[in-house]
C-alpha cells in the first residue's frame, strides 16, 4: 500500500511505525510540514494517511498557515475511504475534521501513565484485549479531543477521558498517546520541548520518564497489533 505521513516537527517522527511499515513492505512517503517547500499529496495517490504529533494546536492557523490545507487533505481522505491514523495532535486533527471539539484536557499529561478501556471498547474485542491489562503508555499533551459523532469511545486514563477512538470500523483511528515511541525519539522530545515539563500532578520529570523506558517494548508491540488491524494484508483499495 502507498502510506503517506504528515510530520509537524523534526523531533516527532514515525518511530516504530516506520520499522513496521518497512518490514511489511509498504510504500512510504512523507510531507514534513515544518519545511518551507513542503508538498501535500493528492489523496487519490495514497491508500493510507498517518498524522503525527506536534507542539502546535489544531486552531493555530494564524501561526501555521498549512493547517487549513492539512485539514482539507484529512477530510478528503476520510470521505474517500482511505485508512487514516492519528497520533496525539494527529488524533486531535482527525476529531476536529469529523466535527468534534478539541479542548484543554482536565489535566496536562506528560510521562508514562496507564490507559484502560472506556465505554465502547468491548465493541472491538481485539482492541479490548490489547488494553484490558491497563498498559502503561507515553503521553505528552495538554489538549484532548472530544469523541466525534458515530465514533467509538475506547480508552481513558486516570487523568483524562477520551484517549482513543475509532470511526467507520478500523478505517479511522485516533490515539492520544504515543505507542510509536522509541528510545531515540523519546530523547529527542525531551531535548526539544523541556519547558512543557511543569509542576502538575500528571507530569513526570525527565528522570522519571527516562527511568520507565522499559515500557517502550510493550508499547511497540501494541502499536504493531493495531497496525495489523488497520492495514490488514487483505485490504485492497480497489474494493473501496
C-alpha positions in Angstrom: 0.0 0.0 0.0 1.0 3.6 -0.5 1.3 5.1 3.0 1.9 8.8 3.4 2.6 10.5 6.7 2.4 14.1 7.9 5.2 15.3 10.3 4.7 18.5 12.2 8.1 18.8 14.0 11.5 17.4 13.3 11.7 15.7 16.7 8.3 13.8 16.3 8.8 11.2 13.6 7.3 7.8 12.8 9.4 5.9 15.3 8.5 2.3 15.5 5.7 2.8 12.9 8.4 3.2 10.2 10.0 0.0 11.2 6.7 -1.9 11.0 5.8 -0.4 7.6 9.1 -1.3 6.1 9.0 -4.8 7.5 5.6 -5.2 5.8 6.9 -3.8 2.5 4.5 -0.8 2.3 5.5 2.1 0.1 6.2 5.1 2.4 6.2 8.8 1.6 6.1 11.9 3.8 5.3 15.6 4.0 7.3 17.5 6.6 5.1 20.5 7.3 7.9 22.4 9.1 9.9 22.6 5.8 9.4 25.7 3.7 8.7 24.0 0.4 6.7 21.0 1.6 4.1 19.5 -0.7 0.9 17.7 0.3 0.0 14.6 -1.6 -3.1 14.2 -3.8 -5.5 12.0 -1.9 -6.2 9.6 -4.8 -2.4 8.8 -5.0 -2.3 7.3 -1.5 -4.0 4.4 0.3 -3.4 5.4 3.9 -2.6 8.6 5.8 -0.8 8.9 9.2 -0.8 12.2 11.0 1.8 12.5 13.7 2.0 14.7 16.9 3.4 18.2 17.3 3.6 21.1 19.7 1.0 23.2 17.9 -2.7 23.4 18.5 -5.3 22.5 15.9 -6.7 26.0 15.8 -3.4 27.9 15.4 -3.9 28.6 11.6 -2.7 32.1 12.2 0.8 30.8 13.2 0.8 27.7 11.0 -0.8 28.6 7.6 -0.5 25.0 6.4 -3.0 23.7 8.9 -6.0 24.6 6.7 -4.6 22.6 3.8 -3.7 19.7 6.1 -7.3 19.6 7.4 -8.7 19.6 3.9 -6.5 16.6 3.0 -7.6 14.7 6.1 -11.3 15.4 5.3 -10.8 14.2 1.7 -9.0 11.0 2.8 -11.8 10.2 5.3 -14.5 11.0 2.8 -13.0 8.8 0.1 -12.4 5.8 2.3 -8.7 6.0 2.9 -7.2 4.5 6.0 -6.4 7.3 8.4 -4.4 7.1 11.7 -3.7 10.0 14.0 -1.3 10.2 16.9 -1.7 12.9 19.6 -2.1 16.1 17.6 -2.9 13.9 14.6 -5.8 12.4 16.5 -7.0 15.8 17.6 -6.9 17.0 13.9 -8.9 13.9 12.8 -11.5 14.6 15.6 -11.7 18.2 14.6 -12.2 17.2 10.9 -15.0 14.9 12.0 -16.8 17.8 13.7 -15.7 17.1 17.3 -14.1 19.7 19.6 -10.5 19.9 20.8 -10.4 21.3 24.3 -8.0 21.8 27.1 -7.6 18.5 28.9 -8.7 18.1 32.5 -5.0 17.6 33.4 -1.9 18.2 31.4 -0.5 14.7 30.9 3.2 14.0 30.3 5.1 10.8 31.0 4.2 7.1 31.5 0.6 6.6 32.6 -1.8 3.6 32.2 -4.7 3.6 29.9 -7.8 1.4 30.3 -10.9 0.5 28.4 -13.7 3.1 28.2 -17.4 2.9 27.3 -17.2 1.3 23.8 -14.0 -0.7 24.0 -15.8 -4.1 24.3 -17.4 -3.5 20.9 -13.9 -4.0 19.4 -12.8 -7.3 21.0 -9.3 -7.3 19.6 -8.7 -3.7 20.9 -10.2 -4.6 24.2 -7.8 -7.5 24.5 -4.8 -5.1 24.0 -5.9 -2.7 26.7 -7.7 -4.9 29.3 -4.5 -5.1 31.3 -4.2 -1.3 31.6 -0.8 -1.0 29.8 1.4 2.0 30.7 2.0 4.2 27.7 3.6 7.5 27.0 1.6 10.8 27.0 2.6 14.3 26.0 -0.4 16.6 25.7 -2.3 19.5 27.2 -5.3 19.4 24.9 -7.6 16.5 24.1 -10.3 15.6 21.6 -13.9 15.0 22.3 -15.4 11.9 20.6 -16.7 12.5 17.1 -20.3 11.6 16.3 -20.7 7.9 15.4 -17.2 7.1 16.6 -16.4 4.6 19.4 -15.0 6.0 22.7 -12.4 3.4 23.5 -9.9 4.4 26.3 -9.4 6.6 29.3 -6.7 7.3 31.8 -6.8 8.4 35.4 -6.1 12.0 34.3 -8.3 12.3 31.3 -11.0 10.5 29.3 -11.1 10.3 25.5 -7.8 8.7 24.9 -8.7 6.7 21.7 -11.5 6.5 19.2 -12.4 4.6 16.0 -14.6 5.7 13.2 -16.2 3.6 10.4 -14.7 0.4 11.7 -10.9 0.4 11.6 -10.8 2.9 8.7 -10.1 5.9 11.1 -8.2 5.5 14.4 -7.2 8.3 16.8 -4.7 7.7 19.6 -4.0 10.5 22.1 -0.8 8.8 23.4 2.5 7.6 21.8 2.8 3.8 21.1 5.3 4.6 18.3 7.9 5.9 20.7 11.5 4.6 20.6 14.4 5.3 23.0 15.8 7.7 20.4 12.6 9.5 19.7 11.9 9.9 23.4 15.3 11.5 23.9 14.6 13.9 21.0 11.3 15.1 22.5 12.9 15.6 25.9 15.6 17.7 24.4 13.4 19.9 22.2 10.5 20.8 24.5 11.7 20.6 28.1 9.6 23.7 29.1 6.5 21.5 28.8 7.6 19.7 32.0 6.0 21.7 34.7 4.8 21.0 38.3 1.5 19.2 37.7 0.0 16.0 39.2 0.2 14.1 35.9 3.5 15.5 34.6 6.6 13.4 35.3 10.1 14.9 35.4 12.8 13.9 33.0 14.5 11.5 35.3 11.2 9.6 36.0 10.4 9.5 32.3 13.8 8.1 31.4 13.6 5.5 34.2 10.5 4.0 32.7 11.7 3.3 29.2 11.2 -0.5 29.7 7.6 0.3 28.7 8.7 1.0 25.1 8.8 -2.6 24.0 5.3 -3.4 25.1 4.0 -0.1 23.6 5.6 -1.0 20.2 4.0 -4.5 20.4 0.6 -2.9 20.9 1.3 -0.5 18.0 2.1 -3.4 15.8 -1.2 -5.2 16.7 -3.1 -2.0 15.9 -1.3 -1.5 12.6 -2.1 -5.2 11.6 -5.8 -4.5 12.1 -5.6 -1.0 10.4 -3.7 -2.2 7.4 -4.6 -5.9 7.0 -2.9 -7.8 4.2 -6.3 -8.5 2.6 -7.1 -4.8 2.3 -7.4 -3.8 -1.3 -8.0 -0.1 -2.1 -9.7 -1.2 -5.4 -12.5 -2.6 -3.2 -13.4 0.8 -1.6 
